């Protein structure tokens, strides 16, 4: 069975830190309705993702996919660059 045929979870988020070696921190935001009041609220989670070559920088929009545990906090891998960070 090849790596691409596996049914793995994928998320899209923004790189908020690229200080660690071979690792980026990705902030994934999702919007859903509040359980009681029904108002749309933004929820966010941070994931440590493996970046072997160190090619993704802060502010980039990337896609990450779940895989085997790589370290204590890292079980996600950056699969592709969705959008490059804009210079302000």
N, C-alpha and C positions, 0 to 999 in steps of 0.2 A: 504494500500500500504506500503510495507516494505522500509526500508532505502536503501537497496542495489538495488532495482528495479528502483529508481529514476535516471534520466539521468543527473548526475552532472558532472561538469568540473573537470578534474584531471590534475595536472601538476607534473613534477619531477624536483627537484632542490636541491641545497646544503645549509645546515644550516650554516649561517654566524654569528648568535648571539643566545646565549641561556641564556642571563643574566636576562631576565624578568621571573617572576613567571608564570608558566603554558603556556608560549608563546615562540615560536622560530621564528626567522626571516629567511625566505627561499629565496635564490637568484635563480631565474629561468632565464636561458639563452636560447634564441632562435636565430637561424641563418636564415636570409632571404635576398633576393636580394634587392639592392638599387633600388628605384623607377625609377630613371633616368639612372644611369650608369650600373646597372645590377651586380655590384660587391657584393659578399656575405659579409654581415656585421653582427656582433654579437650584438643583443639587449638584455637587461636584465631588469628584474623587481623584486622588493622585495615584499614579502608578509608576513604578520604576521599570523602565524598559531597556532591553539590551541594544546597544548601538556599537557594533564591532569596530567600525572604522572611524567613529567619532565625527560623522558627516553632518549630523543634525544639530542645529544651533537654536539658541533661545528665541522664541517667538514663532518657530516653524509649526505649521499644522501637519500632523503626521497620523498615520494609521498604525495601530499596534495590534498584535494578535497574541493570544494566550498559547503557551507551550509548557514544556517541562520546567521545573524549578532550576534556575541558573545560580541563584544564591539565596540567602536568607529572605531577602525582600523582593527578589526579581524573578518573575515567571512570565513576563511579557517581552516580546521582541518587536522592534520597529520594522514594519514591512515596506512602507512606502511613504514618500513625501507627497502630501496633498497640495500644500501651498507654502511657498517660501516666505519668510518673515519680511514684512515691509519696513523700509528704513524711514524713520520719522524725522 
